[in-house]
Amino acid sequence: MDNSNNMSYQAGEAKGQAQEKGNQMMEKASNAAQSAKESMQEAGQQAQAKAQGAVDAVKNATGINK
């Protein structure tokens, strides 16, 4: 393999490695976004449950629930 072919081969290898690294970074970012979404959904559900508990407590205290 002459020098020109070797340089072309190495450039192709570098390009492939850069693309793979980019794909890995995008996958990590996607996973982080999905994790954040799930965390926010869980926090929202917990807040909703606490609010419902407070409503029930007020209803019980005022006798509305009877």
N, C-alpha and C positions, 0 to 999 in steps of 0.2 A: 504494500500500500504506500503510495507516495504521500508527501507531506500535505498536499492539498486535500486528498481524500481523507487523510487522518484528521485534519482540522475540521472538515465537514462532518465526519462521524462524531467527533467530540462535541461539535456545536449541536448536533441532533440529540446526543445524549443529554447535554445540559438543558436543552429545551424540554425534553421528556421529563427530566427530574424536576424542573421548575413547574411544569404543568401538574405533576403528581403532588408536589408540595402545595400548590394552589388548591387543588382538590381537597387535600387533607385539611387545609385551613378553613375552607368553606364548610366542610363537614363538621368541624369543631364549632364553628360559629353557629351553624344550624342546630347542633345539639345544645349549645348554650341557650339559644333562643327558645327552643322547645322546653328546656328545663325551667327557664324563667317564666314561660307561659303557664306551665303546670304549677309552679310555686304560687303564682298570682291567683290561679283558679282555686287552689287549696286555701289560700288566705281569704279569698272572697267567700268561700263556703263556710269557713270558720267564723267570719264576721257575721254572716247571715244567720248561722246557728246561735251565736251569742245574742244577736238582736231578737231572734224569735224567743230565746230564753227570757230576755228582759220583758218582752211583751207578755209572755205567759205569767211571769212573776207579778206584773202590774195587774193583770186580769185576776189572778188568784188573790192578791192583796185587796182589790176593790170588790171582790165577789162577783165579777162579771162571768167567771168561768163556771159558776154553779148553775 
